[in-house]
Amino acid sequence: MTDDGGRLVMLLALLAAVAVGMLLPIQPALNAQVRAHTGSPWLGGFVNFMVGFATVTLIALIVGVDFRGLAKLTEAPWWALLGGVIGATFVVSSIVLVPRLGVVLLIGAIVFGQMLSSTVIDHYGLLGLEKRPADPRRIIGILLLLVGVVLIQSSTREGPPAPEALGQERETVEER
């Protein structure tokens, strides 16, 4: 592949990542709506994963995935399956946190946390990945993300969210 071809592939990959990134803030907001209707962040997470499971299964069937590859899963290290636990933690946590923080602050804090752990993973080559040392430019970039999160948080001057925004019913005078 030519150098220009490699750059084009990198550009397309980055654009795809940006497009997926633009979808991520929508997920907690949608899941919070499911929570508001079910009354539970756990049910919101359950619905999220069931719809996701159905979607992935349908796509896998359409593209002709050979499910016999699942037999090789026994060769994977046990910790490789923790991705599902992390996914569930993200979904349920975002359902609980988005009404309290708002989408911008929630995603900003998540991205900052992702950059912290990504830097450690890259620097030490953890989880079977190639080492990519944390140089001063990466560290400065992460610190700038932290500054962004602090600025976003400082611009949030509202009081606590209404109970219904948290999936709770408002207490009436008669109930007190």
VENHU-V537526 format. One record per run of one state. SS is the DSSP state (H for helix, E for strand, L for the rest). FROM is the first residue (numbers start at 1). TO is the last residue. If there is no record, write none. Layout:
# VENHU-V537526
SS_FROM_TO + SS_FROM_TO
This chain:
# VENHU-V537526
L_1_2 + H_3_38 + L_39_40 + H_41_63 + L_64_66 + H_67_75 + L_76_77 + H_78_101 + L_102_102 + H_103_124 + L_125_125 + H_126_128 + L_129_135 + H_136_154 + L_155_162 + H_163_166 + L_167_172 + H_173_175 + L_176_176
